[in-house]
Structure formats: C-alpha cells, structure tokens
Amino acid sequence: MANSAQARKRARQAVKARASNASLRSRLRTAIKAVRKAVADGDKTAANDVLRASTSVIDSIADKKIIHKNKAARHKSRLSAAIKAMA
C-alpha cells in the first residue's frame, strides 16, 4: 500500500484512469466489430457507412494515446481492405 499522500493520490488517479481507458478500449473494439459484422452481412454501402463512423472512433482513441497511432492506421487499413474485397 502507498505510504505517502502523493502515492495514495496517484493510486486513486490510476484507478480512475484505468476505468476510463478500459471504457475507451471497449468502444474501439465495438466499433471494429460493427464493421466486421457489416462486411459479413454483405451490404457494401452499409459497411462503408459503419466504417466512416468507426474511423472517427478509432482516430479519437489514438489521439488520446489509448492505442498507438500505427495500430489505429493498421485497423483502419484492414477494415477498408475487407470492404474493398467484398463482391
């Protein structure tokens, strides 16, 4: 357990930050799953619309440094490629 007042405060802040980061990561995963589901359903226009919305979620989470910007770019690229590969 933390001994100094400063360490106790940092421990409290870490709990709040962890909860916030977990919530944002969950939003990211949900956005990615939504695009994958749209691709699996086979509707290209709907998949494009969902990708557009998911892209902003992915970018905002990368801006907050929850994930690295290159990981965000990789996700967007793969989702876009999946849509382009649709018949």
Order of alpha helices (4+ residues) and beta strands (2+ residues): alpha-alpha-alpha
